[in-house]
Amino acid sequence: MPILDHMAHRRAALQREAQHWLLRLTSGTATVHDANAFEHWCGQSPAHVEAFAETRRLWENLGPAAHAWMAGEQARMAAQSPRAVAAPRTQPHMSRRAFLGAAVAASAALVVMHPPLQLWPSLTDMAADYRTATGEQREVDLGQGVVVQMNTQTTMNLRRSQGRLTSIELLGGEMQLKATAAASSPVSIFAGGGRIDVNASGKCNVRCNDVGVEVTGLDGTVTLRYQGQTTVLQTAQRTDYGDGRVGQVLPANIETTMAWRRRVLIFDGQPLADVVGEINRYRPGKIILANADLAARKVQARFSLNQLADVAALIQDAYGAKVTSLPGGIVILS
């Protein structure tokens, strides 16, 4: 085999191996054995490390590329049909030609739809009216006396009728909504199959994730409707819902609930697994706990969001965890 052909063959093989490792390490089931094997793989040559870094960069860049394509497709549709500009926002129609031209390969499209480790926004996120990136927080004044504070990795759509805001759809993440005295009617938030109504001069915090939705009343009256059940929250009360059930109404620690607004995370007796899960929302890459005993340790801590780059070292000092740092911001604690 000619030398150039051999080099190209070897490079393609390394890229396939790098893709395998990226998928494995971002699967959510990586173990210490996987980490050790990956370190061994990287240690074989600088070409191995570069292949993994190049694969990670490629996958990270798919998000912005897909976003740019979607914006171009929407602009093309709007130019073809003037009505499209004034029509209510819906998922954009993807023509066969546009889809085939945008997708590099079917596997790449799958990665865009289901990005590993949330390294970039999914297509659903990118199509949302408002979204925040990892670590980003944002205030949005929606008019009509409604102000929304968006936490990290949050996406939401607005529902309007005749130019007026009628409700907010929280697709994922965390938000605080304040309805000032200027709000002419209750403001509705739709999240996780439920509806949350906030009265004028009311304020609430809503968090929506894969597990369910948590609602905290911060001021005034908040009414939750879910699966035929109605729950009323007053100031400093919270509940959660999902999977067909509504939880009990419990006292809420407003300081802890609002801590993220001050760019602080407060943990009071939560398992380290929950702490790491929360921290992962604010930092690129992912921290993976590969020790069940360590994951169950109770944590009493307060972290500034500015400290999160050093959080693995802090956990190592506090609990004696072994830290294995991998490319792509992946850290394994064991």
Secondary structure as UniProt FT lines:
FT   HELIX           3..25
FT   HELIX           32..42
FT   TURN            43..44
FT   HELIX           46..80
FT   HELIX           83..86
FT   HELIX           96..102
FT   HELIX           106..113
FT   HELIX           116..118
FT   HELIX           123..126
FT   STRAND          130..131
FT   TURN            134..135
FT   STRAND          138..143
FT   TURN            144..145
FT   STRAND          146..150
FT   TURN            152..153
FT   STRAND          155..161
FT   TURN            162..163
FT   STRAND          164..179
FT   TURN            181..182
FT   STRAND          187..191
FT   TURN            192..193
FT   STRAND          194..198
FT   TURN            200..201
FT   STRAND          203..208
FT   STRAND          213..219
FT   STRAND          222..226
FT   TURN            227..228
FT   STRAND          229..233
FT   TURN            235..236
FT   STRAND          237..242
FT   TURN            243..244
FT   STRAND          245..246
FT   STRAND          250..251
FT   HELIX           254..257
FT   HELIX           259..262
FT   STRAND          264..271
FT   HELIX           272..279
FT   TURN            280..282
FT   STRAND          286..289
FT   HELIX           292..295
FT   STRAND          298..304
FT   HELIX           305..310
FT   HELIX           311..319
FT   STRAND          323..326
FT   HELIX           327..329
FT   STRAND          330..333
//
